[in-house]
């Protein structure tokens, strides 16, 4: 077996099941889960109609091409132009993928060269945020590299402290994962932060994978800045050493379709396409047809965003009474600090809340790693406001009661 498999940690939701294994939740309350970031708003009818029409036609009668159909790539290019004022070459700079999660993992297998690791003391690094999306860590290990977790700054909404990374790490870095808007804290990277990262990439030669799957759920008037958009604004029209990753899952409430795309540096797209051709990861023509319908429509996206804004406007003020929490820049998570002197650890908080009020939240320590002497997720919880508004409000009311009961 691949020895690097032994380095993978249990996924956060498996760890959550473990700490809940011997807990019997209070039967007086129906179960409400804020634990998993799985969109639960209704799938747009236009997407379902396109999907069914493709099945009724000849959508399953042939093998799909890994590059995807021209119509899909054109719809993606048109969306990039509308959203970011970008003009990408549909033949060389855009590649459909089966959701951003699959692509984020596979990309590391494409760009990391483990042969450059000279010794255990001089590893190949894959740099990533902390807290972080666990796929980054697994991708690094299974590509034969080591993850380097960048310290985050709680007072800056857990933005990464790039200046703390020593030159000796950057010199051996081949891949940098960034997530903007971030999971779990919801911070959006400003242009100056992108400028810094592009400068480091130019100096040390590493590739940047920009995870942007939460870009269409935001609470300010101005939509979040994207990585390719930042590059274009800084005069980097070739998107050197940069790929963006996004999907329809959050934007269009179709996580079961597994549809997204990568875009950017044509050289990277070409190499990633080569890998994916052998990997066997072409998107179903039926999913492609439904994806075209989704990328071509913004009405359902505006409605989706409005639903999240309504929920956050209702829930956030309630929880600020009892937890250290604030409205994020974007995304559908609340990242809250708990009083560990009163509640114990974040895992204790989650376990006791589940037992007494049948509400599930995810301990923050499960979304981070012990690095540089501390776990930046410790003492925090992540809440995914993905259910309908009434259910989220009820969960918040129970949490307020839970915290106040410990006063």
C-alpha positions as CSV (number, residue, x, y, z in Angstrom):
1,X,0.0,0.0,0.0
2,X,1.0,3.6,-0.5
3,X,2.8,4.4,2.8
4,X,1.6,8.0,2.7
5,X,-2.0,6.8,3.3
6,X,-1.0,6.2,6.9
7,X,-0.4,9.9,7.3
8,X,-3.9,10.9,6.6
9,X,-6.0,11.9,9.6
10,X,-9.7,11.0,10.0
11,X,-12.0,13.5,8.2
12,X,-13.6,16.0,10.6
13,X,-17.0,14.5,10.3
14,X,-15.7,11.0,11.2
15,X,-14.0,12.6,14.3
16,X,-17.3,14.2,15.1
17,X,-19.1,10.9,14.9
18,X,-16.5,9.5,17.3
19,X,-17.0,12.1,20.0
20,X,-20.8,11.7,19.7
21,X,-20.8,7.9,19.7
22,X,-21.9,7.4,23.3
23,X,-24.1,10.5,23.5
24,X,-27.9,10.3,23.5
25,X,-29.3,13.7,22.5
26,X,-32.2,15.2,24.4
27,X,-35.3,13.6,22.8
28,X,-37.3,16.8,23.6
29,X,-35.6,18.5,20.6
30,X,-35.6,17.5,17.0
31,X,-32.1,17.2,15.4
32,X,-30.7,20.2,13.7
33,X,-27.3,20.0,12.1
34,X,-25.0,23.0,11.4
35,X,-22.0,20.7,11.1
36,X,-21.6,19.9,7.4
37,X,-21.2,22.6,4.8
38,X,-23.6,21.0,2.3
39,X,-25.9,23.4,0.5
40,X,-29.6,22.6,1.2
41,X,-31.4,25.3,-0.7
42,X,-33.5,24.1,-3.6
43,X,-31.8,23.1,-6.9
44,X,-32.9,25.6,-9.6
45,X,-35.6,24.3,-11.9
46,X,-33.7,25.4,-15.0
47,X,-30.8,23.1,-14.0
48,X,-33.1,20.2,-13.4
49,X,-34.9,20.8,-16.7
50,X,-31.6,20.9,-18.6
51,X,-30.4,17.7,-16.9
52,X,-33.6,15.8,-17.7
53,X,-33.6,17.0,-21.3
54,X,-30.0,15.8,-21.7
55,X,-30.9,12.4,-20.4
56,X,-33.9,12.2,-22.7
57,X,-31.6,13.0,-25.7
58,X,-28.3,11.3,-26.5
59,X,-26.4,12.5,-23.4
60,X,-25.3,9.1,-22.2
61,X,-24.5,7.4,-25.5
62,X,-20.8,8.2,-25.8
63,X,-17.7,8.7,-23.8
64,X,-17.1,12.4,-22.9
65,X,-13.9,14.3,-23.7
66,X,-11.8,15.3,-20.7
67,X,-11.7,18.9,-22.1
68,X,-15.5,19.1,-21.9
69,X,-17.7,20.3,-24.7
70,X,-17.1,23.6,-26.3
71,X,-20.5,24.9,-25.2
72,X,-19.6,24.3,-21.6
73,X,-16.2,26.0,-21.8
74,X,-17.9,29.0,-23.6
75,X,-20.5,29.3,-20.9
76,X,-17.7,29.3,-18.3
77,X,-15.7,31.9,-20.2
78,X,-18.8,34.1,-20.5
79,X,-19.4,33.9,-16.8
80,X,-15.8,34.8,-16.1
81,X,-16.2,37.8,-18.3
82,X,-19.4,38.9,-16.6
83,X,-18.2,38.3,-13.1
84,X,-14.5,39.3,-13.2
85,X,-14.2,41.2,-16.6
86,X,-11.8,38.5,-17.8
87,X,-11.3,37.2,-21.3
88,X,-9.9,33.7,-21.3
89,X,-9.1,31.4,-24.2
90,X,-11.7,28.6,-24.1
91,X,-9.2,26.2,-25.8
92,X,-6.2,26.7,-23.5
93,X,-7.2,28.4,-20.2
94,X,-10.4,26.6,-19.0
95,X,-10.9,23.0,-18.0
96,X,-14.1,21.5,-16.6
97,X,-13.7,19.4,-13.5
98,X,-15.9,17.1,-11.4
99,X,-16.2,19.6,-8.5
100,X,-13.5,21.7,-6.9
101,X,-12.6,19.1,-4.2
102,X,-11.6,16.4,-6.7
103,X,-9.6,18.9,-8.8
104,X,-7.8,20.5,-5.7
105,X,-6.6,17.1,-4.7
106,X,-5.6,15.9,-8.2
107,X,-3.7,19.2,-9.0
108,X,-1.1,18.4,-6.4
109,X,-0.4,15.1,-8.0
110,X,0.2,17.0,-11.2
111,X,2.6,19.8,-10.1
112,X,4.5,18.3,-7.1
113,X,7.8,16.7,-7.9
114,X,8.7,14.6,-4.8
115,X,12.1,13.7,-6.3
116,X,13.3,17.2,-5.3
117,X,13.1,16.2,-1.7
118,X,16.7,15.7,-0.7
119,X,16.1,14.4,2.8
120,X,13.6,14.3,5.6
121,X,15.1,17.5,6.9
122,X,14.7,19.2,3.5
123,X,11.2,18.3,2.3
124,X,9.2,19.5,-0.6
125,X,6.6,21.8,0.9
126,X,2.9,22.4,0.0
127,X,2.0,25.6,1.8
128,X,-1.6,26.0,3.0
129,X,-3.7,28.0,5.5
130,X,-4.5,26.9,9.0
131,X,-7.4,26.5,9.7
132,X,-7.9,24.9,6.3
133,X,-9.9,22.6,4.0
134,X,-8.5,19.1,4.8
135,X,-8.1,18.1,1.1
136,X,-5.0,20.4,1.0
137,X,-3.2,18.3,3.6
138,X,-4.2,14.9,2.0
139,X,-3.2,16.1,-1.4
140,X,0.2,17.2,-0.1
141,X,1.0,13.9,1.6
142,X,-0.2,11.7,-1.3
143,X,1.9,13.7,-3.7
144,X,5.0,12.9,-1.7
145,X,5.3,16.4,-0.1
146,X,4.9,17.9,3.4
147,X,2.2,20.4,4.2
148,X,3.4,23.6,5.8
149,X,0.7,25.3,7.8
150,X,0.9,29.1,7.8
151,X,0.0,30.8,11.1
152,X,-3.3,32.7,11.0
153,X,-4.1,36.0,12.7
154,X,-7.4,35.9,14.8
155,X,-7.6,39.7,15.0
156,X,-7.6,39.8,11.1
157,X,-10.4,37.3,10.7
158,X,-7.9,34.4,10.6
159,X,-6.0,35.8,7.6
160,X,-2.7,34.1,6.9
161,X,0.5,35.6,8.2
162,X,2.6,35.1,5.1
163,X,5.5,37.2,6.5
164,X,6.0,34.5,9.1
165,X,7.0,31.9,6.6
166,X,10.8,31.6,6.4
167,X,12.7,31.9,3.2
168,X,14.0,28.3,3.7
169,X,10.4,27.1,3.4
170,X,9.5,29.2,0.4
171,X,12.7,28.0,-1.4
172,X,11.4,24.4,-1.2
173,X,7.7,25.2,-1.9
174,X,6.2,23.9,-5.1
175,X,2.5,24.5,-4.4
176,X,0.5,27.1,-2.4
177,X,-3.1,26.6,-1.6
178,X,-5.1,29.7,-0.8
179,X,-8.9,29.8,0.0
180,X,-10.7,33.1,-0.6
181,X,-13.4,33.5,0.7
182,X,-11.9,31.4,3.4
183,X,-13.2,28.2,5.0
184,X,-14.1,28.5,7.9
185,X,-13.6,32.2,8.8
186,X,-14.9,33.7,5.6
187,X,-12.1,36.2,5.0
188,X,-11.6,37.6,1.5
189,X,-8.0,38.3,0.4
190,X,-7.4,41.9,-0.7
191,X,-5.4,43.0,-3.7
192,X,-2.3,43.8,-1.6
193,X,-2.2,40.2,-0.2
194,X,-2.4,38.9,-3.8
195,X,0.4,41.2,-4.8
196,X,2.5,39.8,-2.0
197,X,1.8,36.2,-3.0
198,X,2.5,36.9,-6.7
199,X,5.8,38.4,-5.7
200,X,6.8,35.3,-3.7
201,X,5.7,33.0,-6.5
202,X,7.9,35.0,-9.0
203,X,10.8,34.8,-6.6
204,X,10.6,31.2,-5.7
205,X,8.7,29.6,-8.6
206,X,5.9,27.9,-6.8
207,X,2.4,27.5,-8.2
208,X,-0.7,29.0,-6.6
209,X,-4.0,27.0,-6.4
210,X,-6.8,29.5,-5.5
211,X,-9.9,27.8,-4.0
212,X,-12.8,30.1,-4.7
213,X,-15.9,27.9,-4.3
214,X,-17.6,30.4,-1.9
215,X,-17.2,33.4,-4.1
216,X,-20.9,34.0,-4.9
217,X,-22.1,34.0,-1.3
218,X,-21.2,37.4,0.2
219,X,-22.6,40.1,2.5
220,X,-21.0,43.3,1.3
221,X,-22.1,45.4,-1.7
222,X,-18.9,44.5,-3.7
223,X,-18.4,40.8,-4.6
224,X,-15.1,39.1,-3.4
225,X,-12.0,39.7,-5.4
226,X,-10.9,36.6,-7.3
227,X,-7.3,35.4,-7.9
228,X,-7.4,35.8,-11.7
229,X,-9.1,39.1,-11.3
230,X,-6.3,40.3,-9.0
231,X,-3.7,39.0,-11.4
232,X,-5.3,41.0,-14.3
233,X,-5.5,44.1,-12.2
234,X,-1.8,43.8,-11.4
235,X,-0.8,43.4,-15.0
236,X,-0.4,39.6,-15.0
237,X,-2.5,38.8,-18.0
238,X,-0.9,35.4,-18.6
239,X,-1.8,34.3,-15.0
240,X,1.7,32.9,-14.6
241,X,1.7,30.0,-12.1
242,X,-1.9,30.6,-11.1
243,X,-5.1,28.5,-11.4
244,X,-8.4,29.3,-9.8
245,X,-10.8,26.4,-8.7
246,X,-14.5,26.9,-8.3
247,X,-17.7,24.9,-8.6
248,X,-21.5,25.1,-8.9
249,X,-22.1,23.4,-5.6
250,X,-22.5,26.4,-3.4
251,X,-23.4,28.9,-6.2
252,X,-26.2,26.9,-7.7
253,X,-27.1,24.4,-4.9
254,X,-26.1,21.3,-6.9
255,X,-23.4,19.6,-4.8
256,X,-24.6,16.2,-6.1
257,X,-23.8,17.2,-9.7
258,X,-20.0,17.5,-9.0
259,X,-19.4,20.2,-11.5
260,X,-16.8,23.0,-11.6
261,X,-13.8,24.2,-13.5
262,X,-10.2,25.4,-13.2
263,X,-8.9,28.4,-15.2
264,X,-5.7,30.4,-15.5
265,X,-2.2,29.7,-16.7
266,X,-2.4,27.9,-20.0
267,X,0.8,25.9,-19.3
268,X,-0.7,24.5,-16.1
269,X,-4.0,23.8,-17.7
270,X,-2.2,21.8,-20.4
271,X,-0.3,19.7,-17.9
272,X,-3.4,19.2,-15.7
273,X,-5.4,18.1,-18.8
274,X,-2.7,15.5,-19.5
275,X,-2.9,14.1,-16.0
276,X,-6.7,14.1,-16.1
277,X,-6.8,12.3,-19.4
278,X,-5.1,9.3,-17.8
279,X,-7.0,9.8,-14.5
280,X,-10.3,9.2,-16.3
281,X,-12.1,12.2,-14.8
282,X,-14.2,13.5,-17.8
283,X,-17.5,15.1,-16.9
284,X,-20.7,13.4,-17.9
285,X,-22.4,15.1,-20.9
286,X,-25.6,15.2,-18.9
287,X,-23.9,17.1,-16.1
288,X,-22.3,19.4,-18.7
289,X,-25.7,20.3,-20.2
290,X,-27.1,21.1,-16.7
291,X,-23.9,23.1,-16.0
292,X,-24.3,25.2,-19.0
293,X,-27.8,26.2,-17.8
294,X,-26.4,27.1,-14.4
295,X,-23.4,29.2,-15.6
296,X,-25.7,31.1,-18.0
297,X,-28.1,32.2,-15.3
298,X,-27.6,34.7,-12.5
299,X,-31.2,35.1,-11.2
300,X,-31.0,31.9,-9.1
301,X,-27.6,33.0,-7.8
302,X,-29.0,36.3,-6.6
303,X,-31.9,34.5,-4.9
304,X,-29.5,32.1,-3.3
305,X,-27.4,34.9,-1.9
306,X,-30.4,36.7,-0.7
307,X,-31.5,33.7,1.3
308,X,-28.1,33.5,3.0
309,X,-28.1,37.2,3.7
310,X,-31.5,36.9,5.4
311,X,-30.4,34.0,7.6
312,X,-27.1,35.6,8.6
313,X,-29.0,38.8,9.4
314,X,-31.3,36.9,11.7
315,X,-28.8,34.5,13.3
316,X,-25.6,36.5,13.8
317,X,-27.1,39.2,16.2
318,X,-28.6,36.4,18.3
319,X,-25.3,34.6,18.7
320,X,-23.2,37.7,19.3
321,X,-25.0,37.9,22.6
322,X,-23.3,34.8,23.9
323,X,-20.4,33.9,21.6
324,X,-17.4,35.7,20.1
325,X,-18.7,35.8,16.5
326,X,-19.2,38.4,13.7
327,X,-20.6,38.5,10.2
328,X,-17.9,37.1,7.8
329,X,-16.9,38.7,4.5
330,X,-18.4,35.8,2.6
331,X,-19.2,32.1,2.7
332,X,-22.0,30.4,4.6
333,X,-20.2,29.7,7.9
334,X,-20.1,31.4,11.3
335,X,-16.7,30.9,13.0
336,X,-17.3,31.5,16.7
337,X,-15.1,31.6,19.8
338,X,-16.4,29.9,22.9
339,X,-15.5,30.6,26.5
340,X,-13.3,27.6,27.3
341,X,-13.1,28.5,31.0
342,X,-16.8,27.8,31.2
343,X,-17.3,25.1,28.6
344,X,-14.0,23.3,28.4
345,X,-12.6,22.6,24.9
346,X,-14.4,23.2,21.6
347,X,-15.0,19.5,21.5
348,X,-16.6,19.6,25.0
349,X,-18.8,22.5,23.8
350,X,-20.0,20.6,20.7
351,X,-20.6,17.4,22.6
352,X,-22.6,19.1,25.4
353,X,-24.6,21.1,23.0
354,X,-25.5,18.0,21.1
355,X,-26.4,16.1,24.2
356,X,-28.6,18.9,25.8
357,X,-30.1,20.6,22.7
358,X,-29.6,18.2,19.8
359,X,-27.8,20.8,17.7
360,X,-24.6,19.7,15.8
361,X,-21.7,22.1,15.3
362,X,-18.2,21.3,14.2
363,X,-15.3,21.8,16.7
364,X,-12.8,24.3,15.3
365,X,-9.8,22.2,16.3
366,X,-10.9,19.5,13.8
367,X,-10.4,22.1,11.0
368,X,-6.8,23.0,11.9
369,X,-3.6,21.4,12.9
370,X,-1.2,21.8,15.8
371,X,1.6,23.9,14.2
372,X,4.0,26.5,15.5
373,X,3.0,25.5,19.1
374,X,-0.8,25.9,18.9
375,X,-3.9,24.8,17.1
376,X,-5.6,28.0,15.8
377,X,-9.0,26.3,15.6
378,X,-9.0,25.4,19.3
379,X,-11.7,27.1,21.3
380,X,-13.8,27.8,18.3
381,X,-16.7,26.2,16.5
382,X,-17.9,26.3,12.9
383,X,-21.6,26.6,12.1
384,X,-22.9,26.0,8.5
385,X,-26.1,28.0,8.0
386,X,-27.2,25.9,5.1
387,X,-30.7,24.8,6.4
388,X,-33.8,26.9,5.9
389,X,-34.0,30.1,7.8
390,X,-36.5,28.9,10.5
391,X,-34.3,25.9,11.3
392,X,-31.2,28.1,11.6
393,X,-33.0,30.5,13.9
394,X,-34.2,27.7,16.1
395,X,-30.7,26.3,16.3
396,X,-29.4,29.7,17.3
397,X,-32.1,30.1,20.0
398,X,-31.1,26.7,21.5
399,X,-27.5,27.7,21.5
400,X,-28.3,31.0,23.3
401,X,-30.2,29.0,25.9
402,X,-27.3,26.5,26.2
403,X,-24.7,29.2,26.8
404,X,-26.9,31.2,29.2
405,X,-27.6,28.0,31.2
406,X,-23.9,27.9,32.0
407,X,-23.8,31.5,33.3
